[in-house]
Amino acid sequence: MPDNFKSHVVTQGVQRSPNRAMLRAVGFQDNDFLKAIVGIANSYSTITPCNMGINQLAQRAEAGIRAAGAMPQMFGTITISDGISMGTEGMKYSLVSREVIADSIETACTGQSMDGVLAIGGCDKNMPGAMIAIARMNIPAIFVYGGTIKPGHHNGRDLTVVSAFEAVGEYSAGKIPYEELLEVERKACPGAGSCGGMYTANTMSSAFEAMGMSLPYSSTMAAEDAEKADSTEKSAFVLVEAIRNQLLPRQILTRKAFENAISVIMAVGGSTNAVLHLLAIAHTAGVKLTLDDFETIRARVPVLCDLKPSGQFVATDLHRAGGIPQVMKMLLVHDLLHGDALTITGKTVAEVLVDVPAEPRPDQFVIHPWDKPIYQQGHLAVLRGNLAQEGAVAKITGVKKPVITGPARVFESEEACLDAILAGKIVAGDVIVIRYEGPKGGPGMREMLAPTSAIIGAGLGDSVGLITDGRFSGGTYGMVVGHVAPEAAVGGAIALVQEGDTITIDAPNRSLQLHVSDEELALRRQNWQPRPPRYTKGVLAKYAKLVSSSSVGAVTDLEL
C-alpha cells in the first residue's frame, strides 16, 4: 500500500505532471512518487547556541527518512534567543515567536500536502511552537530536541547563562570585581545547545518525552554528543513507521499525556513557562486543561531532582543519572503516571519503561530516592486573590520565607525596575510590581530574568517579593509570581496598585492579596484608563489584537 496518504494530491495523476516536474528538480525519481513525503522543520540558526548545532541533526534526520523509505523535504523555521534578547525590547518577540513558529510549520506542511513532519528545535519557543503546529495539523509527527549545552566551569563550579545574569547583580552590589564578572561571562556558555539547567528549553523537552512525542532519553542529551545525532536518525525511522500505521498526534496528546507531562515537570523542578505552553498545546489539541489541574497534580507529586536554577545540577547530570525515563518510572510505580498512555513508538508508557529500575542508582545525587524527596510537593503553584482573580503562577520551593507582606514598589516596565535594583533602591521587605508586561500590554509577556537575577545577585532573593503580569525565565527562582491575570492592559487589579500599598504573597496558602478595600479598588477602577497600543503595525500589533489571557495559555485563536 502506498504511504503517500496526503501527498498523493500533488504526486498522482496526469494533471499533476507539472507538480512532479518540480519535485524531480529537488531529487524525486520515478519510484519516489508513491512514498511518503516527510517534512523536516529545521530551526537551525546561528542566532543562538541553542540552535547552532541543529543543521547537522536535520541532515541526519534527512538520511534516516530516506533510509526508512520515505522522501524528506527540509524547510526552515525561526527562533528568537531569549537569553540574548533578555532585558531589551526584542524580548517582546519571544512569546510571539511561538505563534510564528507554529504558523510557519503548519503553512509549509499543509501547503505542500506533507504526510508527516519531524520537527527539530532548541531555544525555548521552538518546542511549544512546533507542538502547537503538530496538534493543529494532526499528521504523524515526532519532535527532536536539539540538545542541551554542556556546563561551563569556573573556580570549581558549573556555570550556565543564568550564572552571568546573577553575576551582574553581584557586581552591581559590590560583591565581586569586574574581572570576576568577565570570567563568568567568558565561561558560562562553552558551546552548542540550549541553556543547561532545568530552564524552559529542558523543561519542555522533558515534557514532550513524558507525553510520548519524543524518544526515551532524548530530552536530556547534550547537543554535541554523538548519541544526539543517533537518536535523531532513530526518530526518523520511528516517524516513518508512524506514518505507515497512521499513528496521529491527537491519539498521543490525550488528557493522560498532559497529566504525565505535568507530573514530570513537578518532579524535575521545571519552568513556570511550562504552564503557559501546556495550556496552549492542550487548547490546540482539543484537550480540556486548566490552571487548577496543575495545582491538583502539584499537591501529590514530590520534587525529586536537584537541578538548577535553585538546585545544584544541570541537565547533562540528569541524563547520566538515568534521565527522564528514570523519573517517569519512579512516578509510574507510585501511581502518579498513566502507564497506558500511548507514545510515538506505538508502545505505551509502561512498555517503554519496562526495563527501567524503580529506584535511581545509589552512586548519583541528582535524582533523589522516593523516600527522600527534595520537597514533598511540587514547586509550581497557582496563586489566586484579589490581585489575580484568574490566577498567577509561582515557584514556591527553594525560598526561605514562603510568605512576605510588604510595601508595593510599582514599575511600569522591566527596564525601570532593573535600574532601581542596580541603583540599590530596593530593600528587604519590598514587594516589586512590574506591570504592563502581559500578553497584550507588553505586548509579548517578556521574561523578567534580568530583575530577578539582579535581586539574587544583590542578596535579596529571600527578602524581596516580585509580582508581574509578564513571565519568568526558567532560570528564575526566589519569591516571584508571574502570569498575573487579568493583566494590567485589560484593567486587571495589578493596574490599580499604587506605590506603598501593602501586598501579601502567601505561597503555602496560594494567595496573592492587595490589602486595599473593595470600595477603594472600585474607585481606582473608575479612574483607570486603558493605555493606547504600544504598536499599531506589524507582528506585535497583530499579536496584541489577538492574544488571550495567560490564564488560558496566551493563545491567538481563542475567539476565532
C-alpha positions, 0 to 999 in steps of 0.5 A: 500500500502506498504511504503517500496518504496526503501527498498523493494530491500533488504526486498522482495523476496526469494533471499533476505532471507539472507538480512532479516536474518540480519535485524531480528538480529537488531529487524525486525519481520515478519510484519516489512518487508513491512514498511518503513525503516527510517534512523536516522543520529545521530551526537551525540558526546561528542566532543562538547556541541553542540552535547552532548545532541543529543543521547537522541533526536535520541532515541526519534526520534527512538520511534516516527518512530516506533510509526508512523509505520515505522522501524528506523535504527540509524547510526552515523555521525561526527562533528568537534567543531569549537569553540574548534578547533578555532585558531589551525590547526584542524580548517582546518577540519571544512569546510571539515567536511561538505563534510564528513558529507554529504558523510557519510549520503548519503553512509549509506542511499543509501547503505542500500536502506533507504526510508527516513532519519531524520537527527539530528545535532548541531555544525555548519557543521552538518546542511549544511552537512546533507542538502547537503546529503538530496538534493543529495539523494532526499528521504523524509527527515526532519532535527532536530536541536539539540538545542541551549545552554542556556546563561551563566551569569556573573556580570549581563550579558549573556555570550556565547563562543564568550564572552571568545574569546573577553575576551582574547583580553581584557586581552591581552590589559590590560583591565581586570585581569586574574581572570576576564578572568577565570570567563568568561571562567568558565561561558560562556558555562553552558551546552548542545547545540550549541553556543547561539547567532545568530552564524552559528549553529542558523543561519542555523537552522533558515534557514532550518525552513524558507525553510520548512525542519524543524518544526515551532519553532524548530530552536530556542529551547534550547537543554535541554528543554523538548519541544526539545525532543517533537518536535523531536518525532513530526518530526518523525511522520511528516517524516513518513507521508512524506514518505507515500505521497512521499513528496521529498526534491527537491519539498521543496528546490525550488528557493522560499525556498532559497529566504525565507531562505535568507530573514530570515537570513537578518532579524535575523542578521545571519552568513556570513557562511550562504552564503557559505552553501546556495550556496552549498545546492542550487548547490546540489539541482539543484537550480540556486543561486548566490552571487548577489541574496543575495545582491538583497534580502539584499537591501529590507529586514530590520534587525529586531532582536537584537541578538548577536554577535553585538546585545544584545540577544541570541537565547533562547530570540528569541524563547520566543519572538515568534521565527522564525515563528514570523519573517517569518510572519512579512516578509510574510505580507510585501511581502518579503516571498513566502507564497506558498512555500511548507514545510515538513508538506505538508502545505505551508508557509502561512498555517503554519503561519496562526495563527501567529500575524503580529506584535511581542508582545509589552512586548519583545525587541528582535524582533523589530516592522516593523516600527522600524527596527534595520537597514533598510537593511540587514547586509550581503553584497557582496563586489566586486573590484579589490581585489575580482573580484568574490566577498567577503562577509561582515557584514556591520551593527553594525560598526561605520565607514562603510568605512576605507582606510588604510595601508595593514598589510599582514599575511600569516596565522591566527596564525601570525596575532593573535600574532601581535594583542596580541603583540599590533602591530596593530593600528587604521587605519590598514587594516589586510590581512590574506591570504592563508586561502581559500578553497584550500590554507588553505586548509579548509577556517578556521574561523578567530574568534580568530583575530577578537575577539582579535581586539574587545577585544583590542578596535579596532573593529571600527578602524581596517579593516580585509580582508581574503580569509578564513571565519568568525565565526558567532560570528564575527562582526566589519569591516571584509570581508571574502570569498575573491575570487579568493583566494590567492592559485589560484593567486587571487589579495589578493596574490599580496598585499604587506605590506603598500599598501593602501586598501579601504573597502567601505561597503555602496558602496560594494567595496573592492579596492587595490589602486595599478595600473593595470600595477603594479598588472600585474607585481606582477602577473608575479612574483607570484608563486603558493605555493606547497600543504600544504598536499599531503595525506589524507582528506585535500589533497583530499579536496584541489584537489577538492574544488571550489571557495567560490564564488560558495559555496566551493563545491567538485563536481563542475567539476565532 
